């Protein structure tokens, strides 16, 4: 069974494209079958569940010894009980479900392959536009045959920053205060609504940088690798790794100033 990052990426891209086609095809009907998760604003559609099942089934057929961590159905061990050393796939079946629900063409199937705790391959595919970003560990980040190298900005005041907000009202209040403190120090701030796409846009320089609190592994596994392989620093604050506590992605020239501003604004605090 292939374990090289480039071989795992081939599998990820094929399965993600098939899943994206399903998400696009199901959109009109699936958005009438809606549930909520953590709050009344945290929605999940029938398509989220159907796409995740499709991807898991495809991976099970092709690589039954691998584990899968998905947003909707959680962590599934390998069929043979394999644990340490096996490949684990990290899946967000539709990142940006609210965009999907409203017909805003910024949502994605995000699929990454993790080997012994390190993400080695990832793809982010937008079904609405066909945009696709890929990366392998040590192999660079790519879109449409073009290698990505991030933004050339060097100062915080000229930086277009992407961010996002959680579903819990108390967390949103804290995040709003952080944005209020940051917006006068940067060019502007964008909220696109899909972390995987935010990270890929930062990787290609359409955003100069990105940060967010409250992400889950499936939100940033693939996009985080794309950003890292494009040369961005992807980290938490004060030496912490990127995590749900905070993820910051920025080119090396911008990262220190953005980092220090976020520390000053206590961006990793709050609920």
Secondary structure, 3 states (H helix, E strand, C coil): CCCCHHHHHHHHHHHHHHHHHHHHHHHHHHCCCEEECCCCCCEEEHHHHHHHHHHHHHHHHHCCCCEEEECCCEEECCCCCCCCCCEEEEEEEEECHHHHHHCCCCCEEEEEEEECCEEEEEEEECCCCCCEEEEECCCEEEECCEECCCCCCCCHHHCEEECCCCCCHHHHHHHHHHHHHHCCCCCEEECCCCHHHHHHHHHHCCCCEEEECCCCHHHHHHHHHHHHHCCEEEECCCCCCCCCCCEEEEEHHHHHHHHHHHHHCCCCCCC
